[in-house]
Amino acid sequence: MHFFIVAILCAARTIAFAADVSKGKELFRACSGCHNADTDARKAGPSLRTLFGKVTLRNGARTNEANVRALILDGLNRMPSYRYQFRDEEFDDLLAYLKTLNARLPLDDKAPPGKDLFVAYCGRCHGADSTNAKPAGSLQGLFKKEKLSDGRPVADRTVSVLIEEGHAEMSGTKNWLDAEAMKTLLAYLKSL
């Protein structure tokens, strides 16, 4: 009896480690027309650069391997189902590659402190000045206002909660920005 349990566990371990990241990267080419992997810039679909660093997926499900696989299999919104596009082992390879996409963007030492964080986490939707048309508007002068659009006072804590928890279509950044990075980002926002 113990022999069979050990054999099953060994087989499961072999299967679990059989996923090939390099093959997954090749398979991702089918996704790269709609999804970025190198930057946070949105294409037709959201960037997947930090997919497994997020708490929830766009459909509200917790970010884990099973839910990501289900989303790819079933599709979401305008994303088609890929249920019949890849074999099971190819899904394993693709997921292995997607799990590698959780690194923070490298910091630009020449940029003003916080600008790189702004570009990475806010710049897709918000401009840094009034000449930069973005879907959610410019954040220039944010800290010169008394209140946010929802009536809350503009203060470090209020703005940092919005950034950490997310709002409207924006996903939160609490898993990406530590306290020091948040201070740096808030200082940059205050300089706008």
C-alpha positions as CSV (number, residue, x, y, z in Angstrom):
1,M,0.0,0.0,0.0
2,H,2.8,2.5,0.9
3,F,4.6,1.6,-2.3
4,F,1.6,2.8,-4.4
5,I,1.2,6.0,-2.4
6,V,4.9,6.8,-2.8
7,A,4.6,6.0,-6.6
8,I,1.6,8.3,-7.0
9,L,3.3,11.1,-5.1
10,C,6.5,10.7,-7.2
11,A,4.4,10.7,-10.4
12,A,2.5,13.8,-9.3
13,R,5.8,15.6,-8.4
14,T,7.2,14.7,-11.9
15,I,4.1,16.1,-13.5
16,A,4.1,19.2,-11.4
17,F,7.7,20.0,-12.4
18,A,7.3,19.0,-16.0
19,A,6.1,22.5,-17.0
20,D,8.5,24.2,-19.3
21,V,8.8,28.0,-18.9
22,S,10.5,28.5,-22.2
23,K,7.7,26.6,-24.0
24,G,5.2,28.7,-22.1
25,K,7.0,31.9,-23.3
26,E,6.6,30.7,-26.9
27,L,2.9,29.9,-26.3
28,F,2.5,33.4,-24.8
29,R,3.1,34.8,-28.3
30,A,-0.5,33.9,-29.1
31,C,-1.5,36.2,-26.1
32,S,1.0,39.0,-26.8
33,G,-1.2,40.6,-29.4
34,C,-3.6,41.6,-26.6
35,H,-1.5,41.4,-23.4
36,N,1.7,43.0,-22.5
37,A,4.3,41.0,-20.4
38,D,7.2,43.5,-20.4
39,T,5.4,46.7,-19.1
40,D,2.2,47.6,-17.4
41,A,0.9,49.3,-20.6
42,R,-2.5,48.0,-21.6
43,K,-3.1,46.7,-25.1
44,A,-6.6,45.3,-26.0
45,G,-6.4,43.4,-22.7
46,P,-4.7,44.2,-19.4
47,S,-1.0,43.8,-18.9
48,L,0.0,40.4,-17.4
49,R,3.4,41.6,-16.2
50,T,2.4,41.1,-12.6
51,L,-0.5,38.7,-13.0
52,F,0.3,36.4,-10.1
53,G,1.2,39.4,-7.9
54,K,-2.4,40.6,-8.0
55,V,-5.0,39.6,-5.4
56,T,-7.9,39.2,-7.8
57,L,-8.4,38.8,-11.5
58,R,-10.6,41.0,-13.6
59,N,-13.6,38.6,-13.1
60,G,-13.2,39.1,-9.3
61,A,-11.9,35.6,-8.7
62,R,-8.8,35.1,-6.5
63,T,-5.6,35.0,-8.5
64,N,-4.4,31.4,-8.3
65,E,-3.4,28.8,-10.9
66,A,-6.8,27.2,-11.1
67,N,-8.7,30.5,-11.6
68,V,-6.2,31.8,-14.2
69,R,-6.5,28.5,-16.1
70,A,-10.3,28.7,-16.0
71,L,-10.2,32.3,-17.3
72,I,-8.0,31.2,-20.2
73,L,-10.2,28.2,-20.9
74,D,-13.5,30.1,-20.8
75,G,-12.5,33.6,-21.9
76,L,-13.8,36.8,-20.4
77,N,-15.5,39.8,-21.9
78,R,-14.0,40.1,-25.4
79,M,-11.2,37.5,-24.7
80,P,-12.1,34.3,-26.5
81,S,-12.0,30.9,-25.0
82,Y,-8.7,29.0,-25.5
83,R,-10.1,25.7,-24.4
84,Y,-9.4,24.0,-27.7
85,Q,-6.2,26.0,-28.6
86,F,-3.7,24.3,-26.3
87,R,-3.2,20.8,-24.9
88,D,-3.2,20.3,-21.1
89,E,0.6,20.2,-20.9
90,E,0.8,23.4,-23.0
91,F,-1.5,25.1,-20.4
92,D,0.9,24.0,-17.7
93,D,3.8,25.5,-19.7
94,L,1.9,28.8,-20.3
95,L,1.0,29.0,-16.6
96,A,4.6,28.3,-15.6
97,Y,5.6,31.3,-17.8
98,L,2.9,33.5,-16.5
99,K,4.1,32.8,-12.9
100,T,7.5,34.3,-13.8
101,L,5.8,37.6,-14.7
102,N,5.8,39.0,-11.2
103,A,8.8,41.3,-11.0
104,R,8.6,44.9,-10.3
105,L,9.7,47.3,-13.0
106,P,13.3,48.4,-12.8
107,L,13.7,51.9,-11.4
108,D,15.1,54.7,-13.5
109,D,17.8,56.4,-11.5
110,K,17.8,59.5,-13.8
111,A,14.0,60.2,-13.3
112,P,12.7,62.4,-10.4
113,P,12.0,60.2,-7.4
114,G,8.6,58.6,-7.8
115,K,8.2,59.3,-11.5
116,D,9.1,55.7,-12.4
117,L,6.4,54.5,-9.9
118,F,3.9,56.9,-11.3
119,V,4.6,55.7,-14.9
120,A,4.4,52.0,-13.9
121,Y,1.3,52.1,-11.7
122,C,-0.6,55.3,-12.5
123,G,0.5,56.5,-15.9
124,R,-1.7,54.1,-17.9
125,C,-4.9,55.9,-16.8
126,H,-3.6,59.2,-15.4
127,G,-1.5,61.9,-17.0
128,A,1.1,63.9,-15.0
129,D,0.0,67.2,-16.6
130,S,-3.0,68.7,-18.3
131,T,-1.6,68.3,-21.8
132,N,-1.5,64.5,-21.4
133,A,-5.0,63.2,-22.3
134,K,-5.6,59.9,-20.4
135,P,-8.9,58.1,-19.7
136,A,-8.9,59.0,-15.9
137,G,-7.6,62.5,-16.3
138,S,-4.5,64.3,-15.1
139,L,-3.3,64.2,-11.5
140,Q,-1.6,67.5,-11.9
141,G,-2.5,69.7,-8.9
142,L,-4.1,66.8,-7.0
143,F,-2.6,67.8,-3.6
144,K,-3.6,71.4,-4.2
145,K,-7.3,70.5,-4.1
146,E,-9.3,70.3,-0.9
147,K,-11.4,67.3,-1.8
148,L,-11.4,64.3,-4.1
149,S,-14.2,63.8,-6.6
150,D,-16.0,61.6,-4.1
151,G,-15.9,64.3,-1.4
152,R,-13.1,62.9,0.8
153,P,-10.4,65.3,1.8
154,V,-7.1,65.2,-0.2
155,A,-4.5,63.9,2.3
156,D,-1.6,61.4,2.2
157,R,-3.7,58.7,3.9
158,T,-6.8,59.1,1.6
159,V,-4.7,59.1,-1.6
160,S,-2.6,56.1,-0.4
161,V,-5.7,54.1,0.4
162,L,-7.1,54.8,-3.1
163,I,-3.8,53.7,-4.6
164,E,-3.5,50.6,-2.4
165,E,-7.1,49.4,-2.6
166,G,-7.9,50.6,-6.1
167,H,-11.0,52.4,-7.2
168,A,-13.3,52.4,-10.2
169,E,-11.5,50.3,-12.9
170,M,-8.2,50.6,-11.2
171,S,-6.7,47.6,-9.4
172,G,-5.0,48.1,-6.1
173,T,-1.3,48.2,-5.7
174,K,-1.0,47.0,-2.0
175,N,0.9,43.9,-3.1
176,W,3.4,45.9,-5.1
177,L,4.2,49.1,-3.3
178,D,5.9,48.9,0.2
179,A,5.6,51.9,2.6
180,E,8.8,53.5,1.3
181,A,7.7,53.3,-2.3
182,M,4.3,54.7,-1.4
183,K,5.9,57.7,0.3
184,T,8.0,58.3,-2.8
185,L,5.0,58.1,-5.1
186,L,3.0,60.5,-2.9
187,A,5.9,62.9,-2.9
188,Y,6.0,62.8,-6.7
189,L,2.2,63.4,-6.8
190,K,2.6,66.4,-4.6
191,S,5.2,67.8,-7.0
192,L,2.8,67.8,-9.9
